[in-house]
Amino acid sequence: MAFGRWKAGIIGVAVLIVVGLVAGLVIWLATRNTEPLGLGSSGQGTWASTGGAIEKDTIASLAYDSGHKALYAGTDGRGAWRFDGTTWTSTGGGVSRYRLDALAYNPDENMLFAGCHDNRTRSGKGVWKYDGATWTDTGGAVSAFDVVSLAYDPAKKLLYAGARGKGVWKYDGTTWTDTGGAVSKFTTVSLALDSGHNLLYAGCSAPSRIDTGVWKYDGNTWSNTGGGIFSFNTYSLAYDQVENLLFAGCYASSSIGTGVWQYEDASWFNTGGGVSTFNVPCLIYDQDNAMLYVGTHDHGVWSR
């Protein structure tokens, strides 16, 4: 009996050691996998789908209306949708069958702008605006352009539009004019405004894959930010005005995604995480709630 008790005791100790080692390993892995990803105040938490009626859509663009706490999503062929935090609802109207490659919100006039493309005719439809009830065409010089990016500057009351192969244009509410410069022949697939430093960032694409990456505009001159995403097509940008962080959603190719990158202290690095293998055509940062929204190819909208 003594030997049996001694043997049982040895086995019990061994079991406790194994359990302890397994628990320690689990804790170490959990700690290792939940380390901050370098997203500043927006980098904490877990990616989660918003679900709903556009759950399986390709989301081409996003815009946030902080005054009404509403998120807008531009889809690939089903127009613009509005999210109130719970439900996605279609805005309908004249853009309802268009692909909306770009969205921007003007809080001064409660106006949503959209860069539109007709998939059926494979043609650009310029920039349209939405007052909450009706969609109308802004017309002008960009009316037949494929406008794939938009950004609104409330201080200067200017809307910037990036067009396919036409660089960046600006709209004062009446007239469209070309900003010109080094990006004038690029496809400017994304725009983001750093209002604190009066800088406009542009994610660019070129058929030769030379001189792509992200550029910045000080109101007069365009210059390249360079860095680790220089060879990527940067299809989306978002700026956190509080933390002074620029985020970029990238494509390496049509089938390989490179997730979300962050620009800080003049350097680019990959944020990793659950979206790291996705193609990310759009980003929007909700400053009020310190939330970064990511529109993905075939994976709906994610948030962090």
N, C-alpha and C positions, 0 to 999 in steps of 0.2 A: 504493500500500500504506500509506503514511504517513497519508493521509486516512482510509483505512478503519480503521486502528488508532485514530486520533483520534476518529472517529465512534463506534466500539465503546466507547471509553473514556467518552465523554459519556453514551451510553446506560446503561453500567454504573453510572456515578455517579447518574444519574437514578433507576435502579431501586433503588439503595441508599437514596436519599432517600425514595422512596415507601414502601419497606419499613420504614424508620425511623419515618416518620410514622404508618403503620398500627399498628406495634408500640406506639408511644407512645399512640395513641388507645385501643388495646385495654387497655393498662395503666391509663390514666386512667379508662376505663369500669369496669374491674374494681374499682379503688379506690373509685370513686364509688358503685358498687352494693353494696359490702361494708362500708360504714361501719357502726359499731355503731348499733343501732336504739334505744338507750336502755333496754334491758331489764336493766341491771345485770349481775350475774353470770350471769343466765339468758339474756342477750341475744345471746350469741355462738353461732356455728355456723349450721347450715342446717336448715330444716324438712324432715322426712322422715316418710312414712307407716309405721305399724307393720304394715300389711297383715293377713294372716291371715283367719280365718273371719268377722270382722265388717268387713272392708275396705270393703264397700259399704253398710253399715248407717248409719242416722242415729243418732248417739251422743247420747243425751239427758243423760247424767251420767257423772261420773268420781269415783273415790275411790282413795287410795293407802294400802296397809298397809306401813309402813316396816319393821315387825318381820319380815315374811315376804317382803319385796321383791316385793309383788304389786300390780298395778294392776287395779282393777275398773272395768268400763264397763257402764252401763245403756243398753239399746237401746230402740228404739221398737217394742215388741211382741214382743221375743224375750228378755225378762228380763235378768239380769245375767251378765256374762262376766268371766273372770279371766285376766290376762296375766302370765306369769312372766318376761317379757323376751324370749321367743322365740315362744310359742304362746298363742293365745286359746282358753279352755275354758269352756263353759257351766256355771253353778252349778245350773241346773235348778230344781226345787222349785216351791212355790206361786206364785212370781212369774214363772214362765217364759214366760207369755203376756201379761204386763203391759208397759206402757210405764213405764220407771223414770225419772221426770223428775228425781230427786235421789238422791244417794248420800252417805253420810258414814261414817267409820270411827272406832270407839271403841277405841283401842289398849289401854286398861286391861283391857277384858274381851274383846278380840279379837272385836268385834262389828261387823258391817256393817249399816247402816240404809239403807232405800230408801223413797222417796216414790213411790207406785204409782198407776197409772191403767189402767183396763180399756178398751181401744179398742173392744171389741165392744159394751159397754153404755154407753160414753161416760160413765163415772162414776169418781169418785175412790175410791181404796181405802186412803187413809190411809198410815201408816208401818209397814213390816215390818222385821224384824231377822233377821240370818243369822249363825249361830255357827260357820260353816265346814262345816256338814253340813245344817242344816235351816232353812227360812224359817218364821217365825211372825209373826202380826199383833200390833202393840203395842196396838191397840184404843183406847179412851178417846175424848176429845172430838174428835179429828181423824180418826176412823175412816172417815168418809164424805167427808173433804176431798180435794181435788186438791192434794197436797203437792208443790210444784215446786222446793223448795230445802231443803237441810239443812246444818247445821254443828254439829260437836261441840266443846264446850269442856271439855278434860280437867281444867283447874284447878277449875272449878265443878261438874264432872260433870253437865253439862247438854247436852241435845240441842236445838238450835233448828230449827224447821221453818217454812218460808214456804209459806203456802197461797194458792190462787187466790181473790182477793177477800176474804181473811180475815186479812191481815197476817202477823205472826210469832208463833209459839207456842213454848213451851219444855217440855221433858220431863225429869223428874228420875229416870226409871227406873220410875216408878209412875203419875204423874199429868201430864196435859197442861194448861197454863195459858196464857192470852193475855198477851203483853207489852203490848198496847194501843198508845196513842200515835198519832203522825201517820201511821203506815203501816198502821193497823188495817183500812182498807178497800182497800188496794192488793193487787195480786198480786205477792208477793215472789218473783221468779223466780230469785234467786241470793243466797247468803249466803257470807261469808268472815270468819274470825276473826283479829284481830290480838291475840294473847295477851299480847304485850309491853306493849301500851297498854290492855288490857282493853276493846277495842272490837269490836263486831260490825258488819260492813258488809252492807247489803242492796241488791241491785239490784231496782228496782221498775218495775212497769208499771201503767198505768191506761188504761181505754178512751178517755178524753178526750185521752191523751198529755200531760196536764198533771201536774206533780209526779212525773215519772218519774225516770230516772237512778239515782244511788247515794246511799243514806242511811247514817248511822252511829248506833250505839246504845251508850251508855256504861253500860248497866245500869238506867238510869232514863228517859232522854230520847232520842228520835229527832230527828236534824237532817240537813239536806240538804248533800251535799258540793258541789253545783252543778257548774260547769265545762262543758267541751266536749261531754260525753256526756249532758247534762241532758235533751235531747229524744229520746234513744235508749231502746229497751227493752234493759236490761242483763241478758242471760239467763245470764251466768256471771261468777263472781268467784274469784280465787285470791290468796293472800297469801304473799309471801316473807318469812319471819320474820327472816332474816339481813340482807337488804338493806333491809328495811322498805318493800317495794314492793307495791302493790295492782294486780292486773291485772283487766281487765274484757273479757268477750267480748260483742259487741253485735249487735243487729239494727236496721237502719233500717226495713226492711219485710220482707214474706214472701219477696221475691225479691232484695233488695239487702242485701248484708252489709257490715259496717263493720269487721270484723276484731277485733283485740285492742288495747285501750287500756291505758295505764299511768298510775297516780296517784302523784305524787311531789311533795313540797313544796307540798301543797295545790293542785296543778294536774294536769289531765288532758291527755294527748297520745296520738296514734295511733302505734303501733309499726310499722305498715306491713308490708313483707315478703310472703312467699308466701301468707299467709292473709288478706291485707288486704281481699279482696273476698268472703270467706266469711261466712256467718252462723255464729256461734260459740255454740252452746247450752251448752257446758260447758268448764271449765278445771280443772286440778289441778296444784299445784306439788309436785314431789318434792324436799324440802329436802335429803335425803341426797346426791343426785346433782346438785343445782342444775339441775333439768330442769323446764321448763314443758310440760305436755301440754295439747293443745287438741282437743276433740271438736267436729267440724264437721257441718253439715247436708249429707249426701250425699257427703262427702269423707273419711269415716273419722276416725282419730285421727292428729294430727301432734304433733311434739315439737320442743323447742328448748332 
